[in-house]
């Protein structure tokens, strides 16, 4: 069992990857909101693993009016939330300049957001709003009549046809909007929907050079490269262990190394720890083991390390989805265990190999 959860893009208010920091100013009015805490949430669309939403800002509304000011180095997919009074939220693109938001509390998700990128975002949303309900209905019918030959085949053909039509409309949208941040969002979603690398790469190449070289564009590029990582030496990485000592990739050169991606809140990850304990005891200093925690809360990580008696190398940088190895290896689910050989080449990946890591280790340690 794997625990799959979307991750956030944590934002730094400074020039990043050559991107110029620019101000934004949000002014909003939600009818019937009255006086409540309003939160500006970063949805972190380019990080597939997420422990919790990142609050960029918050304020108290006054008779339904609220305001946010800040700076961004690139556009971001965000949401307005008022958790004290509704579970609904309004998704929009946080872009530079002035942004006006209006809506009603009872239908917050339908609120209106102005701005160039948000106008394009709305257009892309129309594609999903047209196709997704039809696709979901057919999916229900497929399950209901899965054992009824003719009906099942008919529903399958209609289902596949709708999927193809929706993908075609999205392809046209990307080609029509090569400069739009929303196009990059659509391309990034293709990883989750298991499109081929060539398909994703062809659409990514349509985008403008500015969008490709943006921080989020670079993440997509790394994913396109990282999925074929078996032929590449892993990037340099470092972190600070529970005792404050620096751990870096130099330590793992020249020896077989097991790298475990986990988190204290991930039950399937915890269930894998006995396997690592056994490997550590069995092979001792013949191998290295490194656990990299995707916790955001450093204290939660420390408590888990102590509680589960993790004595091998481990660190938690608090970067979660921004950790270089997480990006490079296109990690979308944990637990995820990889093994690199003495030359730093990936030779085992729990996401792609059919056997468990302890079985794999037996095969290579006998050589």
GUFI-324378 format. One record per residue (C-alpha): x, y, z; residue number from 1. Coordinates in steps of 0.25 Angstrom, whole numbers. Layout:
((X; Y; Z); NUM);
...
# end
This chain:
((0; 0; 0); 1);
((5; 14; -3); 2);
((1; 27; 3); 3);
((-1; 37; -8); 4);
((-3; 52; -5); 5);
((-1; 64; -12); 6);
((11; 73; -8); 7);
((13; 88; -7); 8);
((22; 98; -14); 9);
((28; 106; -3); 10);
((31; 120; -8); 11);
((43; 129; -4); 12);
((41; 144; -6); 13);
((53; 147; -13); 14);
((59; 146; -28); 15);
((59; 131; -31); 16);
((65; 125; -44); 17);
((66; 138; -50); 18);
((52; 142; -48); 19);
((49; 156; -44); 20);
((41; 158; -31); 21);
((28; 165; -34); 22);
((17; 170; -24); 23);
((2; 166; -24); 24);
((-10; 172; -18); 25);
((-23; 164; -15); 26);
((-36; 172; -11); 27);
((-48; 163; -9); 28);
((-62; 163; -5); 29);
((-70; 151; -1); 30);
((-85; 153; 1); 31);
((-90; 148; 15); 32);
((-76; 145; 20); 33);
((-77; 156; 31); 34);
((-65; 156; 40); 35);
((-56; 143; 39); 36);
((-42; 139; 37); 37);
((-39; 138; 22); 38);
((-27; 130; 17); 39);
((-18; 131; 5); 40);
((-13; 116; 2); 41);
((-2; 112; -7); 42);
((-7; 99; -14); 43);
((7; 95; -18); 44);
((2; 89; -32); 45);
((17; 85; -36); 46);
((19; 77; -23); 47);
((12; 63; -23); 48);
((14; 60; -8); 49);
((7; 69; 2); 50);
((5; 68; 17); 51);
((-3; 80; 19); 52);
((-6; 93; 11); 53);
((3; 105; 12); 54);
((-3; 118; 17); 55);
((3; 129; 10); 56);
((-5; 140; 17); 57);
((-17; 142; 26); 58);
((-26; 153; 30); 59);
((-39; 156; 37); 60);
((-50; 160; 27); 61);
((-59; 172; 31); 62);
((-73; 171; 26); 63);
((-68; 161; 15); 64);
((-57; 170; 10); 65);
((-42; 165; 11); 66);
((-29; 169; 5); 67);
((-15; 162; 3); 68);
((-2; 169; -1); 69);
((11; 162; -4); 70);
((22; 158; -15); 71);
((24; 146; -24); 72);
((35; 142; -34); 73);
((25; 134; -43); 74);
((11; 131; -44); 75);
((5; 121; -34); 76);
((-8; 113; -33); 77);
((-15; 117; -20); 78);
((-28; 117; -12); 79);
((-36; 126; -3); 80);
((-41; 118; 9); 81);
((-50; 122; 20); 82);
((-50; 109; 28); 83);
((-58; 114; 40); 84);
((-71; 115; 32); 85);
((-69; 107; 19); 86);
((-62; 95; 14); 87);
((-62; 101; 0); 88);
((-51; 109; -6); 89);
((-48; 117; -18); 90);
((-36; 113; -27); 91);
((-29; 124; -35); 92);
((-16; 128; -41); 93);
((-8; 137; -32); 94);
((-1; 147; -42); 95);
((6; 160; -41); 96);
((-2; 173; -40); 97);
((-16; 176; -35); 98);
((-26; 164; -34); 99);
((-41; 166; -31); 100);
((-49; 155; -24); 101);
((-64; 154; -23); 102);
((-74; 144; -19); 103);
((-84; 138; -9); 104);
((-81; 129; 3); 105);
((-91; 119; -1); 106);
((-84; 117; -14); 107);
((-70; 121; -11); 108);
((-64; 112; -22); 109);
((-71; 119; -33); 110);
((-65; 133; -29); 111);
((-60; 142; -40); 112);
((-45; 146; -41); 113);
((-40; 156; -51); 114);
((-26; 157; -57); 115);
((-20; 152; -70); 116);
((-16; 139; -65); 117);
((-29; 136; -57); 118);
((-36; 139; -70); 119);
((-28; 128; -77); 120);
((-30; 119; -65); 121);
((-45; 120; -66); 122);
((-44; 116; -80); 123);
((-36; 104; -77); 124);
((-46; 100; -66); 125);
((-58; 100; -76); 126);
((-51; 88; -83); 127);
((-52; 80; -70); 128);
((-66; 85; -66); 129);
((-71; 80; -79); 130);
((-64; 66; -80); 131);
((-62; 62; -65); 132);
((-76; 60; -61); 133);
((-79; 52; -74); 134);
((-66; 43; -72); 135);
((-70; 41; -57); 136);
((-84; 36; -61); 137);
((-78; 26; -71); 138);
((-68; 22; -61); 139);
((-79; 18; -51); 140);
((-87; 11; -62); 141);
((-74; 3; -66); 142);
((-73; -2; -51); 143);
((-88; -5; -51); 144);
((-88; -13; -64); 145);
((-74; -18; -64); 146);
((-79; -33; -65); 147);
((-89; -30; -76); 148);
((-82; -32; -89); 149);
((-89; -23; -99); 150);
((-92; -11; -89); 151);
((-78; -12; -83); 152);
((-72; -11; -97); 153);
((-81; 1; -101); 154);
((-78; 9; -89); 155);
((-63; 6; -90); 156);
((-63; 12; -105); 157);
((-71; 24; -101); 158);
((-62; 26; -88); 159);
((-49; 25; -97); 160);
((-55; 34; -107); 161);
((-58; 45; -97); 162);
((-44; 44; -91); 163);
((-38; 46; -105); 164);
((-47; 58; -107); 165);
((-43; 64; -94); 166);
((-29; 62; -97); 167);
((-30; 68; -111); 168);
((-37; 80; -105); 169);
((-25; 82; -95); 170);
((-15; 80; -106); 171);
((-21; 91; -114); 172);
((-22; 100; -102); 173);
((-7; 98; -99); 174);
((-3; 101; -113); 175);
((-12; 113; -113); 176);
((-6; 118; -100); 177);
((9; 115; -100); 178);
((12; 127; -90); 179);
((1; 123; -80); 180);
((4; 118; -66); 181);
((-8; 110; -67); 182);
((-2; 102; -79); 183);
((9; 98; -70); 184);
((-1; 93; -60); 185);
((-8; 84; -70); 186);
((5; 78; -75); 187);
((10; 76; -60); 188);
((-4; 68; -58); 189);
((0; 59; -69); 190);
((10; 52; -60); 191);
((-1; 48; -51); 192);
((-10; 43; -62); 193);
((2; 34; -67); 194);
((4; 40; -81); 195);
((16; 35; -88); 196);
((29; 44; -86); 197);
((29; 46; -101); 198);
((15; 52; -101); 199);
((18; 61; -89); 200);
((31; 65; -95); 201);
((24; 69; -108); 202);
((14; 78; -101); 203);
((25; 84; -92); 204);
((33; 88; -104); 205);
((22; 96; -109); 206);
((23; 106; -97); 207);
((31; 119; -98); 208);
((45; 119; -93); 209);
((41; 128; -82); 210);
((31; 118; -76); 211);
((41; 106; -78); 212);
((52; 113; -70); 213);
((43; 118; -59); 214);
((45; 110; -45); 215);
((32; 102; -48); 216);
((36; 100; -62); 217);
((50; 94; -57); 218);
((43; 85; -48); 219);
((35; 79; -60); 220);
((48; 78; -68); 221);
((55; 70; -57); 222);
((43; 61; -56); 223);
((45; 58; -71); 224);
((59; 55; -69); 225);
((58; 48; -55); 226);
((49; 37; -59); 227);
((60; 31; -68); 228);
((69; 33; -56); 229);
((75; 19; -57); 230);
((85; 24; -67); 231);
((89; 36; -59); 232);
((98; 38; -46); 233);
((89; 44; -35); 234);
((91; 59; -32); 235);
((99; 64; -20); 236);
((90; 65; -8); 237);
((92; 69; 7); 238);
((84; 70; 20); 239);
((85; 71; 35); 240);
((83; 59; 43); 241);
((76; 58; 57); 242);
((89; 62; 64); 243);
((92; 74; 55); 244);
((103; 67; 47); 245);
((103; 70; 32); 246);
((101; 58; 23); 247);
((105; 60; 8); 248);
((105; 51; -4); 249);
((120; 49; -3); 250);
((119; 40; 9); 251);
((111; 30; 0); 252);
((121; 29; -11); 253);
((128; 15; -13); 254);
((118; 7; -5); 255);
((104; 1; -8); 256);
((94; 11; -2); 257);
((79; 9; 1); 258);
((71; 22; 1); 259);
((57; 22; 8); 260);
((47; 33; 6); 261);
((37; 34; 17); 262);
((30; 43; 27); 263);
((25; 41; 41); 264);
((11; 43; 37); 265);
((12; 32; 27); 266);
((7; 18; 33); 267);
((12; 10; 21); 268);
((25; 16; 23); 269);
((26; 12; 37); 270);
((22; -2; 33); 271);
((34; -2; 25); 272);
((44; 1; 36); 273);
((46; -13; 41); 274);
((51; -17; 27); 275);
((62; -6; 28); 276);
((65; -10; 42); 277);
((67; -24; 37); 278);
((76; -20; 26); 279);
((84; -11; 35); 280);
((87; -22; 44); 281);
((89; -32; 33); 282);
((99; -24; 25); 283);
((105; -15; 35); 284);
((116; -6; 30); 285);
((116; -13; 16); 286);
((105; -4; 12); 287);
((100; 10; 15); 288);
((85; 13; 18); 289);
((79; 27; 18); 290);
((65; 31; 21); 291);
((60; 45; 16); 292);
((48; 50; 23); 293);
((38; 58; 16); 294);
((32; 64; 29); 295);
((30; 78; 29); 296);
((30; 78; 44); 297);
((44; 75; 49); 298);
((39; 72; 63); 299);
((30; 61; 58); 300);
((42; 55; 50); 301);
((51; 55; 62); 302);
((40; 48; 71); 303);
((38; 38; 60); 304);
((53; 35; 59); 305);
((54; 33; 74); 306);
((41; 25; 75); 307);
((45; 15; 64); 308);
((60; 15; 68); 309);
((65; 19; 54); 310);
((80; 18; 56); 311);
((85; 19; 42); 312);
((87; 32; 35); 313);
((74; 41; 33); 314);
((71; 55; 31); 315);
((59; 64; 30); 316);
((62; 77; 23); 317);
((47; 82; 24); 318);
((48; 85; 9); 319);
((38; 73; 6); 320);
((35; 73; -9); 321);
((46; 83; -12); 322);
((57; 73; -8); 323);
((66; 71; -20); 324);
((65; 56; -20); 325);
((50; 57; -18); 326);
((49; 65; -31); 327);
((59; 58; -39); 328);
((53; 44; -36); 329);
((39; 49; -39); 330);
((34; 44; -25); 331);
((19; 44; -25); 332);
((17; 34; -14); 333);
((23; 29; -1); 334);
((29; 20; 4); 335);
((39; 20; -7); 336);
((52; 12; -6); 337);
((63; 13; -16); 338);
((77; 6; -16); 339);
((89; 13; -23); 340);
((102; 5; -26); 341);
((116; 8; -23); 342);
((117; 18; -35); 343);
((104; 25; -31); 344);
((95; 19; -41); 345);
((81; 15; -38); 346);
((80; 0; -38); 347);
((67; -2; -31); 348);
((54; 6; -29); 349);
((42; 1; -21); 350);
((32; 8; -30); 351);
((37; 0; -43); 352);
((43; -13; -37); 353);
((34; -25; -35); 354);
((42; -30; -23); 355);
((44; -24; -9); 356);
((57; -17; -5); 357);
((62; -28; 4); 358);
((60; -39; -7); 359);
((68; -30; -16); 360);
((79; -27; -7); 361);
((81; -42; -5); 362);
((83; -44; -20); 363);
((94; -33; -21); 364);
((101; -35; -8); 365);
((103; -50; -11); 366);
((111; -45; -24); 367);
# end
